[in-house]
Amino acid sequence: MFESLKKKFSRTSDKLEEELIEEAQEENNLEEESGKKFSFFSFGGKDKKEENDSESDVAEIPQEVESIQETDNSDDETSDDKDEKSGFWSFGKKSSDNKEEPQEEEESAEEIQEEEEPKKSHFWSRNKEEDTEESEEADEKTEEKKSRFWSRNKDNDSSEENDEDEEPSGMFSFITAKTISEKHLEDILWELEMGLLEGDVAMEVASAVVDSVKDDLVGRKIKRSNDITEYTYNALRNAVAEIIDIPGKSMTEMIEAKKAQGEPLVVMFVGINGTGKTTTIGKLANYYLKKGYTPVIAAADTFRAGAIEQVNYHADKVGVKLIKHQKGSDPAAVAFDAVEHAKAQGKELVLIDTAGRMQTNTNLMDEMKKIKRVAKPDLVVFVGDALTGNDATQQASKFNEAIDLDGVILTKADADSKGGASLSIGYVIKKPILFLGMGQGYDDIKEYDADWMLNQLFSESGEEVNINEA
């Protein structure tokens, strides 16, 4: 769920890290650091605390390893030096001549050369005519080889010991702390904004996210590469939290409030054709039946052929009463009858199905307004398809202008990889998302929760919460 959007967020963090590290390299202000490099999604809640503890444990290891290396390196260098020098000079004399142990590591190449002079003379004596010239060349090669040997041996020993105890962490620190400036963020935030727009996020929402992230990051002082990831994660999470958390009462709270007054909660559903409006009504009837309420459905879509049969099918499946008239009858009258039935029978919830219509169809929009005047719904809910992205946001805006919506239900949210509609629709019309459709079955609907949405957007695993949890 929302995988495309999550990748864009993660990429923003990676790009900022690349920008700062590249600049630090040019300034000679960078050093590799031992420890665990965190992923972008590892900075949330409990996971963050656990990984911080893990980092502390890892950070203590190099001190112990360093002391071990100091001891081991000395022994390894002596052993390796002996083998290397013995192999180099061994073909000049018998192996018994090489039993002498080498001097200390600090011994110069010239001193070693003087000790081995008898061996070299014996070797080069086979070609006396070229003896002087070749001996000089051999001396130069010998000094060069020994010099390379000592430095290489020391580096290799240290590298091998580090590899055995701890693999490269990929984490860096800055010798002098760096401050994030607008210059560092300019290209990165432009890329983030373009990515959000490509993901069907509304223009005003993309701009709001980018501005919030910029305000949060500029001026931050960075000491380690993990700091970059953490600050970017928090900046993006805070920006999105403000976008998706639109205040409003839940439908369940409103049912209880109306029940206390002895009245049913009347909910009218609007939207275009094909968004799953009628199926959503069936899901909600099932949802509230299981909570102990008694819904009734009004088949107020008398315009579309087969609409009454479709809603009747769902009502039978979940086991609720359907109020219907003949095809072509006045939809406002059907809605009125359903409300009166609920009042008479003491039912707590009326769900009014209306004809799907495009926001540009003036006649049907006027009919929708008439239903609202007659039925006097407590909630007018727009049902949109999450997969249509920015189209769903634009449709909701038009319906809101025509009839003043109270909330939104998004269908097919479980299949939405982009997340554009989920991120944008509530913010644009300033009305809360009430439910999310999360699958094909009647149980596959979830009451919207902004914290849950944040976890979906900023969790690496993408594990779903049980949609039937209260």
NUKE-562075 format. One record per residue (C-alpha): x, y, z; residue in three letters. Coordinates in steps of 0.5 Angstrom, whole numbers, plus 500, padded with zeros to 3 digits. Each point is the difference from the previous one (the first is absolute). Layout:
% NUKE-562075
<rec east="X" north="Y" up="Z" residuo="ALA"/>
...
END
This chain:
% NUKE-562075
<rec east="500" north="500" up="500" residuo="MET"/>
<rec east="503" north="507" up="498" residuo="PHE"/>
<rec east="506" north="497" up="498" residuo="GLU"/>
<rec east="502" north="505" up="494" residuo="SER"/>
<rec east="499" north="506" up="505" residuo="LEU"/>
<rec east="504" north="496" up="505" residuo="LYS"/>
<rec east="506" north="500" up="495" residuo="LYS"/>
<rec east="499" north="507" up="499" residuo="LYS"/>
<rec east="501" north="502" up="507" residuo="PHE"/>
<rec east="506" north="495" up="501" residuo="SER"/>
<rec east="503" north="503" up="494" residuo="ARG"/>
<rec east="500" north="507" up="502" residuo="THR"/>
<rec east="504" north="498" up="506" residuo="SER"/>
<rec east="505" north="496" up="496" residuo="ASP"/>
<rec east="501" north="506" up="496" residuo="LYS"/>
<rec east="501" north="505" up="505" residuo="LEU"/>
<rec east="505" north="495" up="503" residuo="GLU"/>
<rec east="504" north="500" up="494" residuo="GLU"/>
<rec east="500" north="507" up="499" residuo="GLU"/>
<rec east="503" north="501" up="507" residuo="LEU"/>
<rec east="505" north="495" up="499" residuo="ILE"/>
<rec east="502" north="502" up="494" residuo="GLU"/>
<rec east="501" north="507" up="502" residuo="GLU"/>
<rec east="504" north="498" up="506" residuo="ALA"/>
<rec east="505" north="495" up="496" residuo="GLN"/>
<rec east="502" north="507" up="496" residuo="GLU"/>
<rec east="501" north="503" up="507" residuo="GLU"/>
<rec east="504" north="494" up="503" residuo="ASN"/>
<rec east="495" north="500" up="505" residuo="ASN"/>
<rec east="498" north="493" up="500" residuo="LEU"/>
<rec east="502" north="494" up="504" residuo="GLU"/>
<rec east="497" north="493" up="500" residuo="GLU"/>
<rec east="497" north="498" up="507" residuo="GLU"/>
<rec east="499" north="493" up="503" residuo="SER"/>
<rec east="492" north="498" up="502" residuo="GLY"/>
<rec east="494" north="499" up="496" residuo="LYS"/>
<rec east="497" north="504" up="494" residuo="LYS"/>
<rec east="492" north="500" up="501" residuo="PHE"/>
<rec east="495" north="500" up="495" residuo="SER"/>
<rec east="496" north="505" up="498" residuo="PHE"/>
<rec east="494" north="497" up="503" residuo="PHE"/>
<rec east="503" north="498" up="507" residuo="SER"/>
<rec east="499" north="506" up="504" residuo="PHE"/>
<rec east="493" north="499" up="502" residuo="GLY"/>
<rec east="497" north="499" up="507" residuo="GLY"/>
<rec east="503" north="494" up="504" residuo="LYS"/>
<rec east="504" north="497" up="494" residuo="ASP"/>
<rec east="504" north="507" up="500" residuo="LYS"/>
<rec east="502" north="498" up="508" residuo="LYS"/>
<rec east="502" north="493" up="498" residuo="GLU"/>
<rec east="504" north="502" up="495" residuo="GLU"/>
<rec east="503" north="506" up="504" residuo="ASN"/>
<rec east="502" north="495" up="505" residuo="ASP"/>
<rec east="503" north="495" up="495" residuo="SER"/>
<rec east="504" north="506" up="497" residuo="GLU"/>
<rec east="503" north="501" up="507" residuo="SER"/>
<rec east="502" north="493" up="501" residuo="ASP"/>
<rec east="503" north="500" up="493" residuo="VAL"/>
<rec east="504" north="506" up="502" residuo="ALA"/>
<rec east="504" north="497" up="506" residuo="GLU"/>
<rec east="502" north="494" up="496" residuo="ILE"/>
<rec east="506" north="504" up="496" residuo="PRO"/>
<rec east="504" north="502" up="506" residuo="GLN"/>
<rec east="500" north="493" up="502" residuo="GLU"/>
<rec east="502" north="498" up="493" residuo="VAL"/>
<rec east="505" north="505" up="500" residuo="GLU"/>
<rec east="504" north="498" up="506" residuo="SER"/>
<rec east="500" north="493" up="497" residuo="ILE"/>
<rec east="503" north="502" up="493" residuo="GLN"/>
<rec east="506" north="504" up="503" residuo="GLU"/>
<rec east="502" north="493" up="503" residuo="THR"/>
<rec east="498" north="496" up="494" residuo="ASP"/>
<rec east="503" north="504" up="495" residuo="ASN"/>
<rec east="507" north="500" up="504" residuo="SER"/>
<rec east="500" north="492" up="499" residuo="ASP"/>
<rec east="498" north="500" up="493" residuo="ASP"/>
<rec east="505" north="505" up="498" residuo="GLU"/>
<rec east="506" north="496" up="503" residuo="THR"/>
<rec east="497" north="494" up="497" residuo="SER"/>
<rec east="498" north="502" up="493" residuo="ASP"/>
<rec east="507" north="504" up="499" residuo="ASP"/>
<rec east="504" north="494" up="502" residuo="LYS"/>
<rec east="496" north="496" up="494" residuo="ASP"/>
<rec east="501" north="505" up="495" residuo="GLU"/>
<rec east="507" north="502" up="501" residuo="LYS"/>
<rec east="502" north="492" up="500" residuo="SER"/>
<rec east="496" north="499" up="494" residuo="GLY"/>
<rec east="504" north="506" up="497" residuo="PHE"/>
<rec east="507" north="498" up="501" residuo="TRP"/>
<rec east="499" north="493" up="501" residuo="SER"/>
<rec east="503" north="498" up="493" residuo="PHE"/>
<rec east="507" north="503" up="501" residuo="GLY"/>
<rec east="502" north="495" up="506" residuo="LYS"/>
<rec east="498" north="494" up="503" residuo="LYS"/>
<rec east="494" north="500" up="504" residuo="SER"/>
<rec east="504" north="499" up="507" residuo="SER"/>
<rec east="503" north="507" up="499" residuo="ASP"/>
<rec east="493" north="503" up="501" residuo="ASN"/>
<rec east="499" north="498" up="507" residuo="LYS"/>
<rec east="502" north="507" up="503" residuo="GLU"/>
<rec east="493" north="504" up="502" residuo="GLU"/>
<rec east="499" north="506" up="497" residuo="PRO"/>
<rec east="501" north="507" up="504" residuo="GLN"/>
<rec east="495" north="504" up="503" residuo="GLU"/>
<rec east="495" north="504" up="495" residuo="GLU"/>
<rec east="503" north="506" up="500" residuo="GLU"/>
<rec east="507" north="498" up="497" residuo="GLU"/>
<rec east="501" north="503" up="494" residuo="SER"/>
<rec east="501" north="497" up="493" residuo="ALA"/>
<rec east="507" north="502" up="500" residuo="GLU"/>
<rec east="502" north="496" up="506" residuo="GLU"/>
<rec east="496" north="494" up="497" residuo="ILE"/>
<rec east="504" north="501" up="494" residuo="GLN"/>
<rec east="507" north="500" up="503" residuo="GLU"/>
<rec east="498" north="493" up="504" residuo="GLU"/>
<rec east="498" north="497" up="494" residuo="GLU"/>
<rec east="506" north="502" up="496" residuo="GLU"/>
<rec east="504" north="493" up="500" residuo="PRO"/>
<rec east="493" north="497" up="497" residuo="LYS"/>
<rec east="500" north="505" up="494" residuo="LYS"/>
<rec east="507" north="499" up="498" residuo="SER"/>
<rec east="499" north="493" up="500" residuo="HIS"/>
<rec east="494" north="500" up="496" residuo="PHE"/>
<rec east="503" north="505" up="495" residuo="TRP"/>
<rec east="507" north="497" up="499" residuo="SER"/>
<rec east="497" north="496" up="494" residuo="ARG"/>
<rec east="500" north="506" up="496" residuo="ASN"/>
<rec east="507" north="504" up="501" residuo="LYS"/>
<rec east="500" north="504" up="494" residuo="GLU"/>
<rec east="493" north="503" up="502" residuo="GLU"/>
<rec east="501" north="499" up="507" residuo="ASP"/>
<rec east="501" north="508" up="502" residuo="THR"/>
<rec east="494" north="502" up="496" residuo="GLU"/>
<rec east="495" north="495" up="502" residuo="GLU"/>
<rec east="502" north="501" up="507" residuo="SER"/>
<rec east="498" north="507" up="500" residuo="GLU"/>
<rec east="494" north="498" up="497" residuo="GLU"/>
<rec east="498" north="495" up="505" residuo="ALA"/>
<rec east="502" north="505" up="506" residuo="ASP"/>
<rec east="495" north="505" up="497" residuo="GLU"/>
<rec east="495" north="494" up="499" residuo="LYS"/>
<rec east="501" north="497" up="507" residuo="THR"/>
<rec east="499" north="507" up="504" residuo="GLU"/>
<rec east="494" north="502" up="496" residuo="GLU"/>
<rec east="497" north="493" up="501" residuo="LYS"/>
<rec east="502" north="500" up="508" residuo="LYS"/>
<rec east="497" north="507" up="500" residuo="SER"/>
<rec east="493" north="498" up="497" residuo="ARG"/>
<rec east="500" north="494" up="504" residuo="PHE"/>
<rec east="501" north="503" up="507" residuo="TRP"/>
<rec east="494" north="505" up="498" residuo="SER"/>
<rec east="496" north="495" up="497" residuo="ARG"/>
<rec east="500" north="495" up="505" residuo="ASN"/>
<rec east="498" north="505" up="506" residuo="LYS"/>
<rec east="494" north="502" up="496" residuo="ASP"/>
<rec east="498" north="493" up="498" residuo="ASN"/>
<rec east="501" north="498" up="507" residuo="ASP"/>
<rec east="495" north="506" up="503" residuo="SER"/>
<rec east="495" north="499" up="494" residuo="SER"/>
<rec east="500" north="492" up="501" residuo="GLU"/>
<rec east="499" north="501" up="507" residuo="GLU"/>
<rec east="494" north="505" up="499" residuo="ASN"/>
<rec east="497" north="496" up="495" residuo="ASP"/>
<rec east="500" north="494" up="505" residuo="GLU"/>
<rec east="497" north="504" up="506" residuo="ASP"/>
<rec east="495" north="505" up="496" residuo="GLU"/>
<rec east="498" north="501" up="493" residuo="GLU"/>
<rec east="500" north="507" up="497" residuo="PRO"/>
<rec east="494" north="503" up="503" residuo="SER"/>
<rec east="499" north="505" up="495" residuo="GLY"/>
<rec east="499" north="506" up="505" residuo="MET"/>
<rec east="504" north="506" up="500" residuo="PHE"/>
<rec east="501" north="506" up="504" residuo="SER"/>
<rec east="502" north="507" up="499" residuo="PHE"/>
<rec east="506" north="503" up="503" residuo="ILE"/>
<rec east="497" north="507" up="501" residuo="THR"/>
<rec east="492" north="499" up="501" residuo="ALA"/>
<rec east="497" north="503" up="493" residuo="LYS"/>
<rec east="494" north="504" up="500" residuo="THR"/>
<rec east="494" north="498" up="495" residuo="ILE"/>
<rec east="499" north="507" up="496" residuo="SER"/>
<rec east="495" north="501" up="494" residuo="GLU"/>
<rec east="505" north="499" up="495" residuo="LYS"/>
<rec east="501" north="493" up="502" residuo="HIS"/>
<rec east="492" north="499" up="500" residuo="LEU"/>
<rec east="498" north="504" up="493" residuo="GLU"/>
<rec east="501" north="494" up="495" residuo="ASP"/>
<rec east="498" north="495" up="505" residuo="ILE"/>
<rec east="494" north="503" up="502" residuo="LEU"/>
<rec east="498" north="502" up="493" residuo="TRP"/>
<rec east="501" north="492" up="498" residuo="GLU"/>
<rec east="495" north="498" up="506" residuo="LEU"/>
<rec east="495" north="505" up="498" residuo="GLU"/>
<rec east="500" north="497" up="493" residuo="MET"/>
<rec east="500" north="493" up="502" residuo="GLY"/>
<rec east="494" north="502" up="505" residuo="LEU"/>
<rec east="496" north="503" up="494" residuo="LEU"/>
<rec east="502" north="494" up="496" residuo="GLU"/>
<rec east="497" north="496" up="505" residuo="GLY"/>
<rec east="493" north="503" up="499" residuo="ASP"/>
<rec east="501" north="505" up="506" residuo="VAL"/>
<rec east="496" north="506" up="500" residuo="ALA"/>
<rec east="505" north="506" up="498" residuo="MET"/>
<rec east="498" north="504" up="506" residuo="GLU"/>
<rec east="501" north="494" up="505" residuo="VAL"/>
<rec east="507" north="499" up="496" residuo="ALA"/>
<rec east="502" north="507" up="501" residuo="SER"/>
<rec east="498" north="500" up="508" residuo="ALA"/>
<rec east="504" north="493" up="501" residuo="VAL"/>
<rec east="506" north="503" up="496" residuo="VAL"/>
<rec east="500" north="507" up="504" residuo="ASP"/>
<rec east="499" north="496" up="507" residuo="SER"/>
<rec east="506" north="496" up="499" residuo="VAL"/>
<rec east="504" north="506" up="498" residuo="LYS"/>
<rec east="498" north="504" up="506" residuo="ASP"/>
<rec east="502" north="494" up="504" residuo="ASP"/>
<rec east="507" north="498" up="497" residuo="LEU"/>
<rec east="503" north="507" up="499" residuo="VAL"/>
<rec east="505" north="502" up="505" residuo="GLY"/>
<rec east="500" north="493" up="503" residuo="ARG"/>
<rec east="507" north="498" up="502" residuo="LYS"/>
<rec east="503" north="493" up="498" residuo="ILE"/>
<rec east="505" north="496" up="503" residuo="LYS"/>
<rec east="499" north="493" up="497" residuo="ARG"/>
<rec east="497" north="497" up="494" residuo="SER"/>
<rec east="495" north="497" up="505" residuo="ASN"/>
<rec east="497" north="507" up="502" residuo="ASP"/>
<rec east="499" north="502" up="493" residuo="ILE"/>
<rec east="495" north="494" up="499" residuo="THR"/>
<rec east="497" north="501" up="507" residuo="GLU"/>
<rec east="499" north="507" up="498" residuo="TYR"/>
<rec east="497" north="499" up="493" residuo="THR"/>
<rec east="495" north="494" up="503" residuo="TYR"/>
<rec east="498" north="505" up="505" residuo="ASN"/>
<rec east="499" north="506" up="496" residuo="ALA"/>
<rec east="496" north="496" up="495" residuo="LEU"/>
<rec east="496" north="496" up="505" residuo="ARG"/>
<rec east="498" north="507" up="503" residuo="ASN"/>
<rec east="498" north="503" up="494" residuo="ALA"/>
<rec east="495" north="494" up="498" residuo="VAL"/>
<rec east="497" north="500" up="507" residuo="ALA"/>
<rec east="498" north="507" up="499" residuo="GLU"/>
<rec east="497" north="498" up="493" residuo="ILE"/>
<rec east="496" north="494" up="502" residuo="ILE"/>
<rec east="497" north="502" up="507" residuo="ASP"/>
<rec east="494" north="503" up="498" residuo="ILE"/>
<rec east="496" north="501" up="507" residuo="PRO"/>
<rec east="493" north="497" up="500" residuo="GLY"/>
<rec east="495" north="496" up="504" residuo="LYS"/>
<rec east="500" north="492" up="498" residuo="SER"/>
<rec east="493" north="497" up="497" residuo="MET"/>
<rec east="500" north="496" up="506" residuo="THR"/>
<rec east="500" north="506" up="505" residuo="GLU"/>
<rec east="495" north="503" up="496" residuo="MET"/>
<rec east="495" north="494" up="500" residuo="ILE"/>
<rec east="501" north="500" up="508" residuo="GLU"/>
<rec east="498" north="507" up="500" residuo="ALA"/>
<rec east="494" north="500" up="496" residuo="LYS"/>
<rec east="498" north="493" up="504" residuo="LYS"/>
<rec east="500" north="504" up="506" residuo="ALA"/>
<rec east="495" north="505" up="497" residuo="GLN"/>
<rec east="496" north="494" up="497" residuo="GLY"/>
<rec east="501" north="502" up="493" residuo="GLU"/>
<rec east="504" north="496" up="495" residuo="PRO"/>
<rec east="506" north="502" up="496" residuo="LEU"/>
<rec east="499" north="502" up="493" residuo="VAL"/>
<rec east="505" north="499" up="495" residuo="VAL"/>
<rec east="500" north="502" up="493" residuo="MET"/>
<rec east="505" north="497" up="495" residuo="PHE"/>
<rec east="502" north="504" up="494" residuo="VAL"/>
<rec east="505" north="499" up="494" residuo="GLY"/>
<rec east="501" north="498" up="493" residuo="ILE"/>
<rec east="499" north="493" up="497" residuo="ASN"/>
<rec east="505" north="494" up="501" residuo="GLY"/>
<rec east="503" north="502" up="507" residuo="THR"/>
<rec east="497" north="495" up="504" residuo="GLY"/>
<rec east="494" north="504" up="503" residuo="LYS"/>
<rec east="495" north="495" up="501" residuo="THR"/>
<rec east="505" north="494" up="502" residuo="THR"/>
<rec east="502" north="505" up="505" residuo="THR"/>
<rec east="493" north="501" up="503" residuo="ILE"/>
<rec east="500" north="492" up="501" residuo="GLY"/>
<rec east="507" north="500" up="503" residuo="LYS"/>
<rec east="497" north="506" up="505" residuo="LEU"/>
<rec east="494" north="496" up="501" residuo="ALA"/>
<rec east="504" north="494" up="502" residuo="ASN"/>
<rec east="505" north="504" up="504" residuo="TYR"/>
<rec east="494" north="503" up="505" residuo="TYR"/>
<rec east="496" north="494" up="500" residuo="LEU"/>
<rec east="506" north="497" up="503" residuo="LYS"/>
<rec east="501" north="506" up="505" residuo="LYS"/>
<rec east="493" north="498" up="503" residuo="GLY"/>
<rec east="496" north="506" up="496" residuo="TYR"/>
<rec east="494" north="499" up="495" residuo="THR"/>
<rec east="501" north="503" up="493" residuo="PRO"/>
<rec east="495" north="501" up="494" residuo="VAL"/>
<rec east="502" north="501" up="493" residuo="ILE"/>
<rec east="496" north="505" up="495" residuo="ALA"/>
<rec east="501" north="498" up="493" residuo="ALA"/>
<rec east="499" north="508" up="498" residuo="ALA"/>
<rec east="504" north="498" up="493" residuo="ASP"/>
<rec east="494" north="500" up="496" residuo="THR"/>
<rec east="503" north="502" up="494" residuo="PHE"/>
<rec east="505" north="495" up="498" residuo="ARG"/>
<rec east="498" north="493" up="497" residuo="ALA"/>
<rec east="501" north="494" up="505" residuo="GLY"/>
<rec east="502" north="505" up="506" residuo="ALA"/>
<rec east="494" north="498" up="504" residuo="ILE"/>
<rec east="502" north="492" up="499" residuo="GLU"/>
<rec east="507" north="502" up="501" residuo="GLN"/>
<rec east="499" north="503" up="507" residuo="VAL"/>
<rec east="494" north="495" up="502" residuo="ASN"/>
<rec east="505" north="494" up="499" residuo="TYR"/>
<rec east="505" north="504" up="505" residuo="HIS"/>
<rec east="494" north="501" up="505" residuo="ALA"/>
<rec east="498" north="492" up="499" residuo="ASP"/>
<rec east="508" north="498" up="501" residuo="LYS"/>
<rec east="501" north="504" up="507" residuo="VAL"/>
<rec east="493" north="499" up="502" residuo="GLY"/>
<rec east="497" north="507" up="501" residuo="VAL"/>
<rec east="493" north="504" up="498" residuo="LYS"/>
<rec east="500" north="503" up="493" residuo="LEU"/>
<rec east="495" north="506" up="498" residuo="ILE"/>
<rec east="499" north="500" up="493" residuo="LYS"/>
<rec east="495" north="503" up="494" residuo="HIS"/>
<rec east="499" north="498" up="493" residuo="GLN"/>
<rec east="506" north="502" up="495" residuo="LYS"/>
<rec east="499" north="507" up="498" residuo="GLY"/>
<rec east="496" north="503" up="506" residuo="SER"/>
<rec east="502" north="506" up="504" residuo="ASP"/>
<rec east="507" north="498" up="504" residuo="PRO"/>
<rec east="498" north="505" up="505" residuo="ALA"/>
<rec east="494" north="497" up="502" residuo="ALA"/>
<rec east="504" north="493" up="501" residuo="VAL"/>
<rec east="505" north="504" up="505" residuo="ALA"/>
<rec east="494" north="503" up="504" residuo="PHE"/>
<rec east="496" north="493" up="500" residuo="ASP"/>
<rec east="507" north="497" up="503" residuo="ALA"/>
<rec east="501" north="505" up="505" residuo="VAL"/>
<rec east="492" north="499" up="503" residuo="GLU"/>
<rec east="501" north="493" up="500" residuo="HIS"/>
<rec east="506" north="500" up="504" residuo="ALA"/>
<rec east="497" north="505" up="505" residuo="LYS"/>
<rec east="494" north="496" up="501" residuo="ALA"/>
<rec east="504" north="493" up="501" residuo="GLN"/>
<rec east="505" north="503" up="504" residuo="GLY"/>
<rec east="506" north="499" up="495" residuo="LYS"/>
<rec east="506" north="504" up="502" residuo="GLU"/>
<rec east="503" north="501" up="492" residuo="LEU"/>
<rec east="497" north="502" up="494" residuo="VAL"/>
<rec east="505" north="499" up="494" residuo="LEU"/>
<rec east="497" north="503" up="493" residuo="ILE"/>
<rec east="503" north="498" up="494" residuo="ASP"/>
<rec east="500" north="505" up="494" residuo="THR"/>
<rec east="501" north="500" up="493" residuo="ALA"/>
<rec east="507" north="500" up="497" residuo="GLY"/>
<rec east="501" north="507" up="497" residuo="ARG"/>
<rec east="506" north="504" up="497" residuo="MET"/>
<rec east="501" north="506" up="503" residuo="GLN"/>
<rec east="498" north="504" up="493" residuo="THR"/>
<rec east="493" north="497" up="500" residuo="ASN"/>
<rec east="496" north="506" up="502" residuo="THR"/>
<rec east="493" north="496" up="500" residuo="ASN"/>
<rec east="503" north="494" up="504" residuo="LEU"/>
<rec east="504" north="505" up="505" residuo="MET"/>
<rec east="493" north="504" up="501" residuo="ASP"/>
<rec east="496" north="493" up="501" residuo="GLU"/>
<rec east="506" north="499" up="506" residuo="MET"/>
<rec east="498" north="507" up="503" residuo="LYS"/>
<rec east="493" north="498" up="500" residuo="LYS"/>
<rec east="501" north="493" up="504" residuo="ILE"/>
<rec east="504" north="504" up="505" residuo="LYS"/>
<rec east="495" north="505" up="501" residuo="ARG"/>
<rec east="495" north="495" up="501" residuo="VAL"/>
<rec east="503" north="495" up="504" residuo="ALA"/>
<rec east="504" north="505" up="504" residuo="LYS"/>
<rec east="506" north="495" up="501" residuo="PRO"/>
<rec east="505" north="501" up="506" residuo="ASP"/>
<rec east="506" north="498" up="495" residuo="LEU"/>
<rec east="501" north="501" up="493" residuo="VAL"/>
<rec east="506" north="495" up="498" residuo="VAL"/>
<rec east="504" north="500" up="494" residuo="PHE"/>
<rec east="502" north="493" up="497" residuo="VAL"/>
<rec east="506" north="500" up="496" residuo="GLY"/>
<rec east="505" north="495" up="497" residuo="ASP"/>
<rec east="507" north="501" up="503" residuo="ALA"/>
<rec east="503" north="497" up="493" residuo="LEU"/>
<rec east="498" north="506" up="496" residuo="THR"/>
<rec east="504" north="504" up="504" residuo="GLY"/>
<rec east="500" north="508" up="499" residuo="ASN"/>
<rec east="493" north="499" up="496" residuo="ASP"/>
<rec east="497" north="498" up="506" residuo="ALA"/>
<rec east="502" north="506" up="504" residuo="THR"/>
<rec east="498" north="504" up="494" residuo="GLN"/>
<rec east="493" north="497" up="500" residuo="GLN"/>
<rec east="499" north="501" up="508" residuo="ALA"/>
<rec east="502" north="507" up="499" residuo="SER"/>
<rec east="494" north="501" up="495" residuo="LYS"/>
<rec east="495" north="496" up="504" residuo="PHE"/>
<rec east="502" north="504" up="506" residuo="ASN"/>
<rec east="499" north="506" up="497" residuo="GLU"/>
<rec east="493" north="498" up="497" residuo="ALA"/>
<rec east="497" north="496" up="507" residuo="ILE"/>
<rec east="505" north="502" up="505" residuo="ASP"/>
<rec east="503" north="493" up="502" residuo="LEU"/>
<rec east="501" north="498" up="507" residuo="ASP"/>
<rec east="505" north="494" up="499" residuo="GLY"/>
<rec east="503" north="495" up="495" residuo="VAL"/>
<rec east="501" north="493" up="500" residuo="ILE"/>
<rec east="506" north="497" up="495" residuo="LEU"/>
<rec east="499" north="493" up="497" residuo="THR"/>
<rec east="505" north="496" up="497" residuo="LYS"/>
<rec east="505" north="503" up="505" residuo="ALA"/>
<rec east="504" north="493" up="501" residuo="ASP"/>
<rec east="502" north="500" up="493" residuo="ALA"/>
<rec east="502" north="507" up="500" residuo="ASP"/>
<rec east="508" north="501" up="499" residuo="SER"/>
<rec east="500" north="507" up="498" residuo="LYS"/>
<rec east="496" north="503" up="506" residuo="GLY"/>
<rec east="498" north="506" up="496" residuo="GLY"/>
<rec east="493" north="500" up="502" residuo="ALA"/>
<rec east="501" north="498" up="507" residuo="SER"/>
<rec east="505" north="505" up="502" residuo="LEU"/>
<rec east="496" north="506" up="496" residuo="SER"/>
<rec east="493" north="499" up="500" residuo="ILE"/>
<rec east="498" north="502" up="507" residuo="GLY"/>
<rec east="505" north="506" up="500" residuo="TYR"/>
<rec east="497" north="503" up="494" residuo="VAL"/>
<rec east="493" north="500" up="502" residuo="ILE"/>
<rec east="502" north="501" up="507" residuo="LYS"/>
<rec east="495" north="494" up="502" residuo="LYS"/>
<rec east="502" north="494" up="504" residuo="PRO"/>
<rec east="501" north="493" up="497" residuo="ILE"/>
<rec east="495" north="495" up="503" residuo="LEU"/>
<rec east="502" north="493" up="498" residuo="PHE"/>
<rec east="504" north="496" up="495" residuo="LEU"/>
<rec east="498" north="495" up="496" residuo="GLY"/>
<rec east="505" north="494" up="500" residuo="MET"/>
<rec east="498" north="494" up="496" residuo="GLY"/>
<rec east="494" north="497" up="497" residuo="GLN"/>
<rec east="496" north="497" up="506" residuo="GLY"/>
<rec east="495" north="503" up="504" residuo="TYR"/>
<rec east="505" north="500" up="506" residuo="ASP"/>
<rec east="505" north="504" up="496" residuo="ASP"/>
<rec east="499" north="507" up="502" residuo="ILE"/>
<rec east="504" north="504" up="506" residuo="LYS"/>
<rec east="498" north="506" up="504" residuo="GLU"/>
<rec east="506" north="505" up="498" residuo="TYR"/>
<rec east="505" north="501" up="505" residuo="ASP"/>
<rec east="505" north="506" up="498" residuo="ALA"/>
<rec east="506" north="496" up="505" residuo="ASP"/>
<rec east="498" north="494" up="496" residuo="TRP"/>
<rec east="501" north="503" up="493" residuo="MET"/>
<rec east="507" north="503" up="503" residuo="LEU"/>
<rec east="502" north="493" up="501" residuo="ASN"/>
<rec east="499" north="498" up="494" residuo="GLN"/>
<rec east="503" north="505" up="496" residuo="LEU"/>
<rec east="506" north="500" up="505" residuo="PHE"/>
<rec east="501" north="493" up="501" residuo="SER"/>
<rec east="505" north="495" up="496" residuo="GLU"/>
<rec east="497" north="494" up="501" residuo="SER"/>
<rec east="493" north="503" up="498" residuo="GLY"/>
<rec east="496" north="495" up="504" residuo="GLU"/>
<rec east="493" north="501" up="501" residuo="GLU"/>
<rec east="496" north="501" up="506" residuo="VAL"/>
<rec east="494" north="495" up="501" residuo="ASN"/>
<rec east="494" north="504" up="497" residuo="ILE"/>
<rec east="495" north="497" up="504" residuo="ASN"/>
<rec east="504" north="503" up="506" residuo="GLU"/>
<rec east="495" north="505" up="504" residuo="ALA"/>
END
